């Protein structure tokens, strides 16, 4: 975990670092797949891999261009943005995504935390793509440490239920959410990837974990 996160202070560069690190592994993966693979369905209802990537590229373009007024990431807006790219080639969508993952970090850093969730959401959607394709590292991999740091900060800022996570694959325990004094922190035992799935509302089929003092719904960032 980062020192900044350990002391409950926002690290403004963290979302950009996560995006850049993910860009360096995701973009080559995307460019190496045949076009038919982008029609594969993902866990996002109604969305193929292409739809997910078009949503991600648009969201980042909006951030970079300063077009992220309140409500801009609503389901209706997301669907409209995807439809506007229906005539784009897959390569054009990937090009826009790469530019966004490169350029959005400084804008997010200056947002005072308002756009930090975009950085985490892009990384989660990269996991959606990997899972749809049966690729390793969905919701985990080399960037999971950065993602967990960002998740801890965002869950705290949004006032989610406090949770103490003892992770099988991370040396230090992790505190997520915001302690309220009204109830003790919930406890999680399991791996980091499953923890991300819980907070991102992703499928838990085949996972093993223990959760005490909270329901799955209370942990969902997007619920």
Buried (B, 14 or more C-beta within 10 A) or exposed (E): BBEBBEEEEBBBBBBBBBBBBBBEBBBEBBEEBEEEBBEBEBBBEEBBBBBBBBBBBBBBBBBBEEEBEEEBBEEEBBBEBBEEBEEBEBEEBBBBBBBBBBBBBEBBBEBEBEBBBBBBBBBBBBBBBBBBBEBEBBBBBEBBBBBBBBBBBBBBBEEBBBBBBEBEEBEEEBBBBBBEEEEEBBBBBBBBBBBBBBBBBBEEEEBEBEBEBBEEEBBBBEE
